[in-house]
Amino acid sequence: MSLADKVLAVNNDLPIRTDAPVHSGKVRSVYWLTEADSKRLIKEKGYNVAEDTALAIMVISDRISAFDCIWKGEGGLKGVPGKGAALNAISNHWFKLFKEKGLADSHILDIPHPFVWIVQKAKPVMIEAICRQYITGSMWRSYSKGERDFCGIELPEGLQKDSKLPKLLQTPSTKGILKGIPDVPEADDVNITRKNIVDNFEAFNFKSTDDIALYEKLLTEGFNVISDALAEIDQVFVDTKFEFGYVKDKAGNEKLIYMDEVGTPDSSRIWDASEYQKGNIVENSKEGFRQFLLNHFPDPDVLLNKERMVEREALAKNNELPESALMAISDTYTAIAEKITKSKIVISDNPKQEVIDILRDEYQLVD
């Protein structure tokens, strides 16, 4: 069996019973269950949700996205072995820890397989909630050019690249294109201030201004829980992205929850702490792959300049990366997942068939 066979690259063609089109993002595909199947599972499995809640099967893939493009390797390698299982395992670990610490629930109701979540429909808060503990990446690039105002927060002079910030910063941006909000450009992923959110809380899907303070609290607490746990395994939690949404429990109470993924190498930067103390940056996240791409192609501006997106997409489509580059990121993802969860990441021989079998035999969701 070839390495390519062990990669789940296409995850939007599973025979899961659904009345709606399959929604595919860069990494995950979402299958909304029929109303009858949602109600049946809620009853059979005793999920703590309102009985009319819509449920979905969320299937992760091993695809690798960077700079808003999907990349592939030589030999038909259309993803990174072990990546999907590693991402889900890390998120599962942090979501469970958040619940144990009394922070908030997540959208996940059940985990039938390492590649699969059963999730409840949530009304998303339209904010990419970003927390930063160190100045690096895009923030450093802007700071080094003289910018000092980030999302309404004034940074002091004299900060050094990759240094710890004076305090944990929340630098939110828009999730999707939001229209008609004063002082907020109608574009995806635009930096916003706390004042923008407070003045237009309903446009961001908050129920009340009190919930803005709750989201900020959950953001800080969630970051600190992960940061403390990573410190115990000699890792530095640099920055991360959280997403939130509203759901109803069995009693009909509305609550704010964590959703999407948390604390993963895809949504965060994680550095080796021992190396950092020596002045070296060793990435245990997707950032290492991004750096590889910037060095691999002769014109890195194609990857960094949003106005050259057409060229960038052609670059991703027309180039097969060395197998060694994808295996290096595989090693990074599986190693950090195994450190965090203290469990082995098993690379399946045929992940797609495993998923189909479990959803058919144990959940009756495949005809």
C-alpha positions as CSV (number, residue, x, y, z in Angstrom):
1,M,0.0,0.0,0.0
2,S,1.4,3.4,-1.0
3,L,1.7,6.4,1.3
4,A,-0.9,8.2,-0.8
5,D,-3.4,5.5,0.1
6,K,-3.1,6.3,3.8
7,V,-4.1,9.9,3.3
8,L,-7.7,11.1,3.4
9,A,-7.5,13.8,0.8
10,V,-11.2,13.9,-0.4
11,N,-13.7,13.9,2.4
12,N,-16.8,15.3,0.7
13,D,-17.9,12.1,-1.1
14,L,-18.9,9.8,1.8
15,P,-22.3,8.1,1.4
16,I,-23.7,9.7,4.6
17,R,-27.5,10.2,4.5
18,T,-28.2,14.0,4.0
19,D,-30.7,16.3,2.4
20,A,-28.3,19.2,2.1
21,P,-25.2,19.8,0.0
22,V,-22.0,18.8,1.7
23,H,-20.1,21.9,2.9
24,S,-16.3,21.6,2.4
25,G,-13.8,24.0,3.9
26,K,-10.0,23.8,3.4
27,V,-9.7,20.9,5.8
28,R,-13.1,19.7,7.0
29,S,-16.3,18.6,5.3
30,V,-19.7,18.9,7.0
31,Y,-22.7,16.6,6.3
32,W,-26.0,17.9,7.8
33,L,-28.1,15.0,8.9
34,T,-31.7,14.6,8.1
35,E,-34.2,15.9,10.7
36,A,-35.2,12.3,11.4
37,D,-31.6,11.1,11.9
38,S,-30.8,14.1,14.1
39,K,-33.8,13.5,16.4
40,R,-33.0,9.7,16.5
41,L,-29.4,10.2,17.5
42,I,-30.3,12.9,20.2
43,K,-32.7,10.4,21.7
44,E,-30.6,7.2,21.3
45,K,-27.3,8.8,22.5
46,G,-28.8,11.2,25.1
47,Y,-27.0,14.3,23.8
48,N,-27.5,17.4,26.0
49,V,-29.2,19.4,23.3
50,A,-32.7,20.6,22.5
51,E,-34.6,17.8,20.7
52,D,-35.0,19.9,17.5
53,T,-31.3,20.6,17.2
54,A,-29.7,20.0,13.8
55,L,-26.7,17.7,13.9
56,A,-23.9,17.2,11.5
57,I,-21.1,14.8,10.8
58,M,-17.8,16.7,10.5
59,V,-15.1,14.7,8.7
60,I,-11.5,16.0,8.8
61,S,-9.1,15.4,6.0
62,D,-5.3,15.2,5.8
63,R,-5.2,18.1,3.3
64,I,-2.6,20.8,4.0
65,S,-3.6,24.4,3.5
66,A,-1.2,27.4,3.8
67,F,-1.5,31.0,2.5
68,D,-5.2,30.1,1.6
69,C,-4.2,27.4,-0.8
70,I,-4.2,23.6,-0.7
71,W,-0.8,22.0,-1.4
72,K,0.1,18.5,-2.8
73,G,3.2,16.4,-3.0
74,E,5.0,14.1,-5.3
75,G,3.8,10.5,-6.0
76,G,0.1,11.4,-5.7
77,L,0.4,12.6,-2.1
78,K,-2.5,14.9,-1.7
79,G,-2.2,15.5,2.0
80,V,-0.1,14.9,5.1
81,P,-0.2,11.4,6.7
82,G,-1.5,11.6,10.3
83,K,-2.4,15.2,10.1
84,G,-6.2,14.9,10.4
85,A,-6.0,12.4,13.3
86,A,-3.5,14.6,15.0
87,L,-5.6,17.8,14.7
88,N,-8.7,16.2,16.0
89,A,-6.9,14.5,18.9
90,I,-5.4,17.8,20.0
91,S,-8.7,19.7,19.8
92,N,-10.5,16.8,21.6
93,H,-7.9,17.0,24.4
94,W,-8.3,20.8,24.9
95,F,-12.1,20.8,24.7
96,K,-12.2,18.1,27.3
97,L,-9.8,20.1,29.6
98,F,-11.9,23.3,29.1
99,K,-15.0,21.4,30.3
100,E,-13.2,19.8,33.3
101,K,-12.0,23.3,34.3
102,G,-15.5,24.7,34.1
103,L,-14.9,27.1,31.2
104,A,-17.5,26.2,28.5
105,D,-18.7,23.3,26.3
106,S,-17.8,22.8,22.7
107,H,-19.9,22.0,19.6
108,I,-18.7,18.3,19.7
109,L,-21.2,15.8,21.0
110,D,-19.6,12.5,20.0
111,I,-16.3,11.2,18.5
112,P,-17.1,8.0,16.5
113,H,-13.7,7.8,14.8
114,P,-10.4,9.8,15.0
115,F,-11.4,11.6,11.8
116,V,-15.0,12.3,12.8
117,W,-17.0,14.5,15.1
118,I,-20.8,14.6,15.6
119,V,-21.5,18.3,16.2
120,Q,-24.5,20.4,17.0
121,K,-25.5,23.4,14.9
122,A,-24.4,26.6,16.5
123,K,-25.0,30.3,15.6
124,P,-21.5,31.5,15.1
125,V,-20.1,34.7,16.6
126,M,-18.7,36.4,13.5
127,I,-15.2,37.0,15.0
128,E,-11.9,35.2,14.6
129,A,-10.8,35.6,18.2
130,I,-7.0,35.8,18.2
131,C,-4.8,35.8,21.3
132,R,-1.1,36.7,21.2
133,Q,1.5,36.2,23.9
134,Y,4.5,36.9,21.7
135,I,5.2,39.4,18.8
136,T,5.9,37.4,15.6
137,G,4.4,36.7,12.2
138,S,2.1,39.3,10.7
139,M,2.1,41.4,13.9
140,W,5.9,41.7,13.8
141,R,5.9,42.5,10.1
142,S,3.5,45.4,10.7
143,Y,5.3,46.5,13.9
144,S,8.7,46.5,12.1
145,K,7.3,48.9,9.5
146,G,6.3,51.3,12.2
147,E,2.7,50.3,13.0
148,R,1.9,50.6,16.7
149,D,-1.9,50.3,16.8
150,F,-3.3,46.8,16.6
151,C,-7.1,46.4,17.0
152,G,-7.2,49.6,19.1
153,I,-4.3,48.4,21.3
154,E,-1.2,50.6,21.4
155,L,2.0,48.7,21.5
156,P,5.1,50.2,23.2
157,E,8.3,51.1,21.4
158,G,11.4,48.9,21.5
159,L,9.8,45.4,21.2
160,Q,12.1,42.8,19.7
161,K,11.1,40.1,17.1
162,D,9.7,36.9,18.8
163,S,9.8,38.5,22.3
164,K,7.1,38.1,24.9
165,L,4.5,40.9,24.8
166,P,3.9,42.9,28.0
167,K,0.6,41.2,28.4
168,L,-1.7,38.7,26.6
169,L,-3.3,40.6,23.7
170,Q,-6.7,39.9,22.1
171,T,-6.6,41.0,18.4
172,P,-9.9,40.1,16.9
173,S,-10.7,40.1,13.2
174,T,-13.9,39.5,11.1
175,K,-15.1,36.0,10.3
176,G,-16.4,36.3,6.7
177,I,-17.5,39.4,5.0
178,L,-19.7,41.6,7.2
179,K,-21.7,44.4,5.6
180,G,-23.0,47.7,6.9
181,I,-20.9,47.9,10.0
182,P,-19.4,51.5,10.5
183,D,-15.6,51.6,10.3
184,V,-15.4,47.9,9.4
185,P,-14.3,47.3,5.8
186,E,-16.5,44.7,3.9
187,A,-13.8,42.1,3.5
188,D,-12.8,38.8,5.2
189,D,-10.3,38.7,8.0
190,V,-10.2,42.5,8.8
191,N,-8.8,43.6,12.1
192,I,-11.4,45.1,14.4
193,T,-11.4,46.9,17.8
194,R,-13.3,46.2,20.9
195,K,-15.2,49.4,20.3
196,N,-16.3,48.1,16.9
197,I,-17.7,45.0,18.6
198,V,-19.4,46.8,21.5
199,D,-21.0,49.4,19.2
200,N,-22.3,46.7,16.8
201,F,-22.6,43.6,19.0
202,E,-25.7,42.3,17.2
203,A,-24.0,42.5,13.8
204,F,-21.4,40.1,15.2
205,N,-24.2,37.8,16.5
206,F,-23.7,38.6,20.2
207,K,-26.9,38.4,22.2
208,S,-25.8,41.1,24.6
209,T,-22.8,43.3,25.5
210,D,-22.4,41.1,28.6
211,D,-21.5,38.3,26.3
212,I,-18.6,40.3,24.9
213,A,-17.0,40.2,28.3
214,L,-17.8,36.5,28.6
215,Y,-16.2,35.7,25.2
216,E,-13.1,37.7,26.3
217,K,-13.0,35.8,29.6
218,L,-13.3,32.4,27.8
219,L,-10.6,33.5,25.4
220,T,-8.1,34.4,28.1
221,E,-8.9,31.4,30.3
222,G,-8.8,29.0,27.3
223,F,-5.4,30.4,26.3
224,N,-4.0,30.2,29.8
225,V,-5.2,26.6,30.3
226,I,-3.5,25.5,27.1
227,S,-0.4,27.6,27.8
228,D,0.1,26.1,31.2
229,A,-0.4,22.6,29.9
230,L,2.1,23.1,27.1
231,A,4.6,24.6,29.5
232,E,4.6,21.3,31.3
233,I,5.8,19.5,28.2
234,D,8.4,22.2,27.4
235,Q,6.4,24.1,24.8
236,V,5.7,27.8,24.4
237,F,2.1,28.8,23.4
238,V,2.8,31.8,21.2
239,D,-0.6,32.7,19.7
240,T,-3.8,31.1,18.6
241,K,-7.3,31.6,17.2
242,F,-10.6,30.7,18.9
243,E,-14.1,30.7,17.5
244,F,-17.4,30.9,19.5
245,G,-21.1,30.2,18.9
246,Y,-24.4,29.9,20.6
247,V,-26.3,26.6,21.1
248,K,-29.3,25.4,23.2
249,D,-29.1,22.7,25.8
250,K,-31.8,20.1,26.5
251,A,-33.6,22.5,28.8
252,G,-33.7,25.2,26.1
253,N,-31.0,27.4,27.8
254,E,-28.9,29.3,25.3
255,K,-25.1,29.2,26.0
256,L,-21.9,30.4,24.5
257,I,-19.5,27.6,23.5
258,Y,-16.2,27.0,21.9
259,M,-16.3,25.8,18.3
260,D,-14.2,24.9,15.3
261,E,-10.8,23.7,16.6
262,V,-8.6,24.9,19.5
263,G,-4.9,24.9,20.3
264,T,-3.9,22.9,17.2
265,P,-0.7,23.3,15.0
266,D,-3.1,24.6,12.3
267,S,-4.6,27.4,14.4
268,S,-1.7,28.2,16.7
269,R,2.0,28.8,16.9
270,I,3.8,26.5,19.3
271,W,7.6,26.8,20.0
272,D,10.0,24.4,21.7
273,A,10.7,26.1,25.0
274,S,14.3,24.9,25.5
275,E,15.3,26.1,22.1
276,Y,13.6,29.4,22.6
277,Q,15.6,30.0,25.8
278,K,18.7,29.5,23.7
279,G,17.5,32.1,21.2
280,N,16.3,29.6,18.6
281,I,12.8,29.3,17.1
282,V,11.8,25.7,16.5
283,E,8.2,25.5,15.3
284,N,5.9,22.7,16.4
285,S,3.1,24.0,14.2
286,K,2.2,24.7,10.6
287,E,4.4,27.8,10.7
288,G,7.3,25.5,9.8
289,F,5.6,24.5,6.6
290,R,4.8,28.1,5.8
291,Q,8.5,28.9,6.2
292,F,9.4,26.0,3.9
293,L,7.1,27.4,1.2
294,L,8.6,30.9,1.5
295,N,12.0,29.4,1.0
296,H,11.0,26.8,-1.7
297,F,9.7,29.3,-4.2
298,P,11.9,32.0,-5.7
299,D,9.4,34.8,-5.2
300,P,7.9,34.7,-1.7
301,D,5.9,37.8,-2.4
302,V,3.4,35.6,-4.3
303,L,2.6,33.9,-1.0
304,L,2.4,37.1,1.1
305,N,0.7,39.5,-1.3
306,K,-3.1,39.2,-1.3
307,E,-3.3,41.0,-4.6
308,R,-1.4,38.1,-6.3
309,M,-3.9,35.4,-5.3
310,V,-4.4,34.2,-8.8
311,E,-0.7,33.5,-9.2
312,R,-0.6,31.9,-5.8
313,E,-3.4,29.5,-6.6
314,A,-1.6,28.6,-9.9
315,L,1.6,27.9,-7.9
316,A,-0.3,25.5,-5.6
317,K,-2.1,23.8,-8.4
318,N,0.9,23.3,-10.7
319,N,3.6,22.3,-8.2
320,E,4.2,19.0,-6.5
321,L,6.2,19.5,-3.3
322,P,8.9,17.1,-2.3
323,E,7.6,14.1,-0.3
324,S,10.2,14.9,2.3
325,A,8.5,18.3,3.0
326,L,5.1,16.7,3.6
327,M,6.6,14.0,5.8
328,A,8.4,16.6,7.8
329,I,5.1,18.4,8.7
330,S,3.6,14.9,9.3
331,D,6.3,14.3,11.9
332,T,5.7,17.7,13.5
333,Y,2.0,17.2,13.8
334,T,2.1,13.6,15.1
335,A,4.9,14.4,17.5
336,I,3.2,17.4,19.1
337,A,-0.2,15.5,19.2
338,E,1.5,12.6,21.0
339,K,3.2,14.9,23.5
340,I,-0.1,16.7,24.3
341,T,-2.4,13.8,24.5
342,K,0.2,11.2,25.7
343,S,-1.4,8.8,23.2
344,K,-0.1,7.4,19.9
345,I,-1.4,8.8,16.6
346,V,-2.2,5.8,14.5
347,I,-2.0,6.3,10.7
348,S,-4.8,4.2,9.2
349,D,-4.4,2.1,6.1
350,N,-7.8,3.1,4.8
351,P,-9.4,5.9,6.8
352,K,-12.3,6.5,4.5
353,Q,-13.6,2.9,4.6
354,E,-13.2,2.9,8.4
355,V,-15.3,6.0,8.7
356,I,-18.0,4.6,6.5
357,D,-18.1,1.3,8.4
358,I,-18.5,2.9,11.8
359,L,-21.2,5.4,10.7
360,R,-23.1,2.6,9.0
361,D,-22.8,-0.1,11.7
362,E,-22.9,2.0,14.9
363,Y,-24.9,5.0,13.9
364,Q,-27.0,3.8,11.0
365,L,-26.2,6.9,8.9
366,V,-25.1,5.2,5.7
367,D,-27.6,3.4,3.5
